[in-house]
Amino acid sequence: MNQPTKAHGETDSLLVNCVAQKYAHLQFADPAEILAVQNRLFLQHLAYTLAHSPFYKTVYAREKIDITQIKDLSHIGQLPLTQKEDLLRSEALLCVDKKKIVDICLTSATSSATPTLIPQTSMDLSRLAYNEQLAIAMTGVNETDTLLVCAALDRCFMAGMAYFLGGIKLSASMVRAGSGSAAQHWELIKLTSATVIVGVPSLIHKIGQYALTNHENPKGCSVKKLIAIGEPTKDETLSLLPIARELEAMWGAKIYSTYASSEMATTFCECEARSGGHTRPELIVVEILGEDGQPVASGGKGEVVVTPLGITGMPLIRFKTGDISYLIQGKCACKRTTQRLAPVLGRKNQMLKYKGTTVFPNAILAALEGDERFHGGYVEAEKNVDGTDRITLYAALTHDDKSDTWIKEVLQAKLRVVPEIKKITRQDADKKVYQFDKKRKRMTFFDLR
């Protein structure tokens, strides 16, 4: 494989100067300055990738793409999109000699049968640490904090390693709790006086429930902040979902939303104003595309498409995440001027058409989870013989109730459509939902189409 050349020389200076906070001011800079920096870094990323990636060389030659005609980000729409399936060709996407690869990450393969391999160079790991340092700091965490990282650091997952490296770079004290049991996590909190928990909301909830079951009070412990990963905590209006409100009440701590993926190697994290995940303009370019593959109107909903900047091992251009969201423009209450990504509304491949209305499975559950009569449940999707979607909500109630009229009324008011409803026991609901996948996320949607 070819070695990196000076065509991507900014990569070295980017990572070195990140330590000196060369780009830290960008989050408060004038939008014109942010765009100028992004344009420069994007063109360098494009030149480096086309010089060293066999995959992109082949694709761009086939599509007759002349990158000399790409003058800035306003021309990005002329470039082909990268699909998740393309990432299975990791050998062709690799831009450095294999001897330069110091770490190999794998995705959890929750949206496909095969995990994606993400090879990383030492510079990629430095970038990852810088990214997570700034993300964690955005929540107000600093060197006086102790972070309990409840994300796997083994099995080639990126998340746990990223939070650990970022916390170290922030000079915080790190507790590598990993994906242990709720009992282990609670004991570690008491032992280390952890002030921050990083983990999926359902696991943080299980830790709190364990404490309460054993006559101890999470609200009275050292934890003051919850950094939520992997599961939604807000709806499209940025209002806290019931699970997030319950966690805040349980722990007496503020919860902060994040969004990330192994493929983008970049985190969108809320600041203390908690008004959407701030983008890192020096690390990633974000587009929101409609069904036609074209940019949506400002503030419109669509698929999140990303170009992570400064990656040397397996750089990507216009990668389709499959997640549906929208961008928030304008200065945040925290004074940052960077655009923010709203909560993910759902997965594109989970988008269902029901009686002429588009609906996402998590929206069905979110409509009910704030009601004290609703214990929990899950959604299944199947295909009818005519090709339309059939949606079934399996609902467990907090007490015996033969009527499901109130459920239908709530769903009709909030979603305008009502799926089929089957009532199940709380035990059956919990058994199905909390059969944690590899990344310890609760499972609430089962696509049988």
JOPEPE-V174474 format. One record per helix or strand. SS is the DSSP state (H for helix, E for strand). FROM is the first residue (numbers start at 0). TO is the last residue. If there is no record, write none. Layout:
ss->SS from->FROM to->TO
ss->SS from->FROM to->TO
This chain:
ss->H from->5 to->18
ss->H from->23 to->27
ss->H from->30 to->51
ss->H from->53 to->61
ss->H from->66 to->68
ss->H from->72 to->77
ss->E from->81 to->81
ss->H from->83 to->87
ss->H from->89 to->92
ss->H from->97 to->99
ss->E from->100 to->105
ss->E from->116 to->120
ss->H from->121 to->137
ss->E from->145 to->148
ss->H from->158 to->168
ss->E from->172 to->174
ss->H from->181 to->191
ss->E from->195 to->198
ss->H from->200 to->212
ss->H from->217 to->219
ss->E from->224 to->227
ss->E from->233 to->233
ss->E from->239 to->239
ss->H from->241 to->250
ss->E from->253 to->260
ss->E from->265 to->269
ss->E from->276 to->277
ss->E from->283 to->288
ss->E from->294 to->294
ss->E from->301 to->307
ss->E from->318 to->324
ss->E from->326 to->327
ss->E from->339 to->340
ss->E from->345 to->346
ss->H from->347 to->349
ss->E from->351 to->353
ss->E from->356 to->358
ss->H from->360 to->367
ss->E from->373 to->382
ss->E from->388 to->396
ss->H from->404 to->414
ss->E from->419 to->422
ss->H from->425 to->432
ss->E from->444 to->446
